[in-house]
Amino acid sequence: MSTTFAVPGIPFGLTPSPGSDWVVAGDRVEVVAPAHTDLFIDPSGESGTAAESMLNAVTLLGAPGAGDFVFSARVHAGFGAMFDAAVLLVWADERHWAKLCFEQSPAGTPMVVSVVTRGVSDDANSFTVDGDAVWLRISRVGRLFALHASTDGDWWHFVRAFALGDGIDEVRLGFEGQSPTGEGCRVSFERVSFARETLGDLRDGR
């Protein structure tokens, strides 16, 4: 039987992926992402399939239920290698999901990155971050999902908006850690918040 975690700020339980070692201590959630772990389905078709190594990142996910929401956290990553990342994740199934990442870029600079997967993954860089932490936020507005990031938890930069696909109503929501090219990465999440509310204007910074 899977362990269910209660995370302060989230009104539903979260279940870890098999073999992952998530820890909840006070209001902080953390895990060490193992070496060579990631969530990505290469659109070129050259990196394999969903059944292979591309969907082996450690996750901690729960079901928010129907309706709009706003989910956010301040995230940290102990970067050691390219594409190490701490991630907020919304997951429908192995071919429909999206992640908002605090990730180490190929230039060695921390960066906000988003990936939306509908059959295959896309990949878009947003902005660089001066430091080892950033605020990330995923919101649902009807069938639309919106991603935002903030350096101070007050003013939110719009990253992107998208739909995962027709007929996708039930999703799981939570955290992910990855280290695709490295030997592991410690990631943590704090000041976690989940609100059953509808976000207003996606581009007004609130």
Steps between C-alpha positions, in 0.01 A plus 500: 500500500634843405574755768292816485662825610319789661668823390418825683314732264349220289153367595547159334748218546802452273639162393868451414618322189632147566844493659522874565608633840295813557520669839252743654650697789289786633389699197787375284483218245821358357653213307828407336433434133710200393751517219371497142134562581264718299151556363530567127372339179734615224299647209772385260427138590867432564498456878267205539143465619298564813570145612873567504721729709328826415227478764706386798519819706394490864154646559264575789146544366142522619153558355370856547153410376281692261504875463741789472802535728819695565800294619835655590825442690842648553742249350869433553744283303856393581616524142788279396446429132317622192121458520493424873163638610240547771156482342130566554311241296145454371442146371208345311668188359832389349432696181333810646675702768684826559782610723626838618867470585771683687781355292871534435552613142779375271681827580492412871246770583183429704197551280122464497406244235167350396416176323155405370445145378215402273627177346851645482664773705579856406755707692509877559741716700354796691746711704821459699510521880774648714507255793412147605125549551195632315121496539301284258123487445255282306139615461195343342227710339244268345680286243789745495818469706727798565862505618659791685830561682616765745826606659328645808166317534317826434531597133438206266648472151274329248675195352232338284139381473383177338247216501613141545236366260133443441324285757770538766321593820676306775862582573751443777709781638818529700879489492780346297879480516735413214866466405508393132872547435634503856561273794208625707346824624344597833182702452264650754171687516373729773223756565273269304152634428191353335188715461168407345463823306500631144796706389403828332700667223789267419733786402447762768772372735269399785 
